[in-house]
Amino acid sequence: MKVRRVFLFDIEDELNATAIKKQTTFQQTKYSMGACICKEKHVATSRRSVRETEGSNLSQGQQSVGQRPVSSSSRRSLPSHSHSRSSSRAGANVDKLVLETLKLIRTLVDNEQGPPQAMLTLHRVAESEDGWLQVVESLVVSIPLDDPLGPAVITLLLDECPLPTKDAILLLYKRLKLSPISPAKAYNSVSCQRNIGVVLGCLAEKLAGPNAIDILTDDVVKYLISNLSDKLDPAVILHSLVALEKFAQTSENKATINKCLRECNPCPLEVLEKWWRHDKYSLREVGFCAQWCLDNLFVTENREFSYTKEDLTNINVMLNSKDVSEYLKISPDGLEARCDASSFESVRCTFQVDSGIWYYEVTLLTDGVMQIGWATKSSSFLNHEGYGIGDDEYSMSYDGCRQLIWFKSESHPIEMPCWKAEGVIVDLELEWQELRKSTSNSNY
């Protein structure tokens, strides 16, 4: 099976794709979600904010992937002191607001929508140092492990809160009791540790530069590296690894992390990279990230780069490394991509189709928000503005998490169940001008 030419498609959660019309396998990416919804102004990014979630993996025929980075340069700093909001009653109210935001985030699809009231209230609470700490602790405790939009909500809320001071972050570490042994007992569950990884990664991204050096303490480094054990839950491993990756955006932190990894025997990343092609999807995404870090960030001696070992003989189409946005990670075989930045990244494949009937298959590794479809070369991908497949007249896409079809930047609801980690086929019939999608259990 060959693919003559392929088109673009965007995703925002982990996936694997197999493009089909004469036998070609593709893999694709999982993406990060989180957009800018500010309480001072009703910005037109509400629906795209949900597109950015941490980590997305995908396989593809010719598709595109999208996410959009969030700038924190204009955020206000927190006042260093304020009255305490740490009562159990106040904490329960904040937990309720966090869960309400998580519930409502799926409905933010219209550019004219303002942020939900629960989100605005959380922003007000977080304007004081004690309030910010309370919101972060609530995010750690309240966000469930099984909701695909959980990491997105953490990223979104933290990005829109005032910029914390270094002292506030160090106080957060003290409350969480981060150490190589484990965090405090109250935060020792799998969901809490996953959420701690998301929070740390978000803080590293917001405070990149000199401040990131100050907040990467010895205890935090050792805590995150201890979480790379293959005996732990894959969700904890994944988000701890992504947090280390984001801290390593600062060169001093990168050197510190590299030094700690070299002291480990064996190197935990070399153990985890063996999971890349694992049948279990949660392990597969960990393997992808570990391999990418070894090839690009935490390079070890006497290890071959992954791309030198790949046999590309039978690969007819792959993701185009020369036509890709800046924060996208592409696998060494060119068939899988992933984004862990809070941005709407995109990539095209190396071929396109001009006539006939074509389809490709994408295997979803997770069930989060992503947009999969077809587009012409005229379709624009503006990652920093959150535009990708389905956001202009030259493309159309499907988001099975929120059950929406996207065209000309407008969403159209469809009555289908939310997709799950399974196969999705995207069929394009050029003569009839039809775009159809199906899953393992349905056709529509």
N, C-alpha and C positions, 0 to 999 in steps of 0.2 A: 504494500500500500504506500502510495506516495502522496505528498501534498504538493500541488503545483505552486500555489501561493496561498498565503494565509492572511488573516486580518488581526485586528487588535482586540484585546479584551482586558477589562480591568477587574481586579479583585481586591478584597480587603480581608481576607482571612485565609487560612492555610489551604492550599489545594494542590492537586496533582493532576496533570492533564495528559490526555492521550489524543492527539489529533489523528483523524482517520479519513483517509480516502485512498489509500493504497498502503497502508501500514507504517505509521510513524507515531512514536510515543512522545508525549510532551509532559512536562511537569510544570506546575505553576506555584504561585506564591500566596502566602497569607499576609494580610495587611493590618496596619495599625489604624485605629480610628481615633477621632478626637478632633473637634473643630473649635473654632473660636466663637463662643457665645458670651458676649460681655453684658454685664448688667447695666453699664452706663449707656449702651447703645444697642439697638436692635439690629444687629448685623445680619447680612443675608447669607449666613453660612450654616444655619441651623441644621439643615438636612445633611450637609456634607460633614458636619462634626461627627456624626454617627459613623461615617465611613472609616475613620481612622482608629484602628484598634491595634494593639501591639502584636506584631508578629503575623505574617501571612505567608502561606506557602502555596505554590501553584505549578501546574504543568500545562504546556500549551501548544497549540497548533500555530495560529498566529494570533496572539492575543495581546492585551495590554493590562498593566496592573497599575493601580493608583492609590495614592495617599498623600496627605499634605502636611508639611511641617508646621508647627505652631510657634510663633515668635513670642518670646517672653521679655524682650528688651524693654518694652514700655510698661511692664507691670509695676505697680507700686510696691514699696517695701512695707512690711508690717510694722506697726508701732511696737516697741520692744516690751511694753507692759500694758496690761489692762485688767479689768476685774475678771475673776475666775468664772468659767462656765462649766466647771467640772462636776457638777452635781449629777446624780444618776438620772434625775428627771430630765435635765437638759440633754444628757447623753442619749437618752431614749428618744427624745424629740429629733435629735440630729440623725440617729439611725433611721428613723422613720422617713426623714427627708431624703436621705441617701437612697433608700429603697424605692421611694416614690420617683426619684429622678431616673433610676435604673428602669423602672416600669415604663416611664413616659418617653424614654430616649428613642424608642422605636418609632414613635409617632412624629418625630421631627424630620419631615420630608419636604416641607414647603419653604422656599427661600424667604417668604414674607413672615414666617412664624417667628415669634420672639421666644426666648428661653422660658421654660416652665417656671411657675412660681416657686416650686421647691428648690430649684437651682439658684434662683435669685436670693432666696432666704439663706441658703448655705453660703453664698458669697458674702452676705452681710455678717453672718456669724464669724466667718474666717477673717474679718478685717482686724481683729485683735489677735495677739499672739496665742493667748489661751484658746480662743475660738478656732484658730487655724489648727492647733494641736488636736482639738476635739474633733474637728472634721476629718483630719487624717486618720486618727485612731478609729473613727467610725467607718471610714472606707476600708480599713484593714479588717475590721471585725464583721462588717455587715454584708459586703459584696460576696455572694455565693460563688462557689467554684464552678458550678455547672451552667452558669449563664454566659453565653458567648460574648455578650456586650459588657461583661464585668470590667475587664481591663480598660475598655474604652471609656467607661464612665469615670474610673479613677483618673485616667489621663486627662479627660475633659475637665473634670472639676478642679483638679490640682492646677491645671494650666490657667484657668480663669480666676483662681483665687489670687490675692495679693502675694507678691514674691516674699517668701519667708526670710528671716534673718538667719545668719549662721548659728546664732545662739538658739533660735527656735528649733532648728534641725538637730543640733546636738542634744537639746532637751528631749526631742522625739526619740532619738537613739537611746537615751537614758531610760525613758519610759518603756520602750520596747525591749530593753535589755538584750540588745543584739550581741552575740558572741559566737565563737565556733561551736559551742555546745548546743545552744538553741536560744530562741528568744524567750521572753517571759512566758510563764505557763499559760497565761490568758491568750497568748498569740501563737501557740504552738501547733495549732491544727494545720492541715494541708492548705485549706483555703486562706487562712491568715498569712501563712508563709508565702504563698503565691502572691497575695496582695502586697505584702511587704516588698517583694522583689519588684513589682510594678511601681510602687511608690518610690523606691530608691532609684529606679531607672528614670522615672519622670523628673525627680529632683536633680539627678546628674545632667539631664538634658537641659533643664531650665537654668542651671547655674554653671554651665560649661565655662571653663576658664579658671582663674585663680580661686574663685569660691569653691569650685568642684574639688580642688586639691584639699581645701580645709575640711570638707565634709566627707572625704574618703578616709575615715579613721582606720587604725589598725584593726579594731574590732569589726568594722563593716567589711573590710577586705577579707578577713579570715572567715567571717560569717558567710559571705557570698561564695567563697571558694569551697568552704565545707559543704555547701548545698549542691556542689557539682558531683556528689557521690552518686554512683549508679544504683544505689540502694534506695534512694529517695523517690518520691512521687515525681513523674516527668514534668508536671506543671511547675513544681518548685524549682527543679533543675533549670528549666527553660527560662523562667523569668529572672532567676539569679544570674544566669549566663548573659542574658540581654542587659541586665543592670551593669554587669562588669564591662560589657561592650560599650555602654554609654558613658560610663566613667572614663574609659580609655580614650575618649575623644580629646581629652587633655593629655598632652605628652608626658607630663610628670606622673600622672595616674597610670598611664599605660606602662611606664617603666616599673612602677611599684607593683602592679598586678603581674607583669611578666616575671619579676623577681620571685614573687610568692608562688607562681605556677612552677617555676624551675625547681623550687625547693620540694615540690611534691613528687613522689615516686611510687607509682607511675604518674605521668601527667594526666589529670582527670579528663582533659579535652580529648586526648588521644584515645581514651577508653570510650568516651561518649560518641566520637565521630563514627564508630563502627555501627551505630544505630541508623545511619542515614537512610539505608534502603530497607529498614525493618518493616515487617508487615503491620505492626501496630503503629497507627498514625501518630500518637502522642510521643512515641519514642523516635519516630522518623524526624519530626521537626526539631527535636533536641539534637539529633545527629547532624542535621543540616547546619544548624547554628554553630555547633562545635567545629565542624569541618571548615566552615567559612571563617571562623575566628582564627583557626590555625593557619589558614592560607593568607589571611589579610591583616590580622591584628597581633595575635600572640604566636608569632612564628617560632618554631623550635628547630634546633640543630638536627641534622641527619634525617630530616623528614622531607620526602618529595612533595612538591606541590600537587594537589589533587588533579589539576587539569592535565598534568603530564602522564597520568595513568589511565586516562579515559580513552576508550576505543570509540571513535566517532564514525566508523565505517558505514554503519547502517542508519545513521541519522540524516534524514533528508531536510528537516526543518528544525530550527531552534530559535530561541530568543536572541534578538539582535543586540549584542553588547555595544554596538556603535549607535544604537537608537534607543536609548534608555535614560530615564531620569536619574538623578544623582544618588539617591539613597537606596536604590534597589539592589538586592543581593541576588546574584545568578549562580546556579550550580555549575560545577566544572564541565558537565556534559551539555550545558546550555538549555536544558529542558525544564529546569525548576527555578523558580524565583521566590524571593521572600522580602518583606519589608518590615522592619521593626522600628522605623522612625514614625513620628506622628505626622505623616505627610501622605499625600495622595499620589503615589508614584505610578508610572506607566512604562510599558515596554512594548515594542512591536516585534513580530517575528520576521524571519528572513524571506518569506514569500507571501504573495497575496493571491486571491482567486479572482478571476475576471468573468467567468461564465460557468453555467452548469449548476449542479447541486453538490454542496459540500457540507461536511459536519466534522466536528472534533469532539472528543470526550474529555471531560475534566473530572478527575476524582477528587472530591472535597475531602481534605484531611481534617477540617473542622467545619462547624456549621455557622460561622459568624457572617458578618456583613461583607459582601463583595459584589462586584458587578461584572458579569461575564457576557460577552456578546461579540458583535462584528462591527467594523468601522472601515471607512475608506481612508486613504492617505491624507485627505483634506481635514480629517478630524484632529482637533487640537487637544493637546494634553498639557494642562497648566497645573503642575503639581502644587505650587505654592498657593494657588487660588482654589484648589480643590476640584478642578475640572478634569474629567476623563471620559471614558466610554459612556455613551448615552447622554452626554451633556451638550450635544450640538446636533444639527440636522444631518450630519454625516456618520452617525453611529447610533446603535441601539443596544441596550443591555438589559440583563435580568438580575435582580437581587432577590434570591430565594429566602434570605433571612427575614427581610421585611416584606416579602411577597409583593414586589413592585417591578414593573417594566419601566425603563428610563428611555426617553427620547426627547431631544431638544431641551434637555435640562428639566423636563417635567416628568413626574411619576404617575403611573397608572396602576392602581391596585388590581391584583388578580386573586381569585379565590383558589388558592392552592395551599397545602400545608407547608410550614417552614421546612426548608431543606435540611438534610442531615448529612453526616459524613458518608457519602456514597457517590456514585457516578452521575454526572450531569452531561447531557449531550446537547450541543448548540448547533442547530441545523439551519443552513442558509440556502434558499432556493432563488437564484438570481433571476431566472426567467419569470417566475411567478411573483417575485418581489415579496417573499415571505421569510420570516424569521421564526423558527420554532425551537422550543426547548423541551427536554424530557429528562426524567430521572429514572433510577432503577425500577421504581414502583409506579411511575405514572407517565402519561404522555399528554402534552397540551400545546 
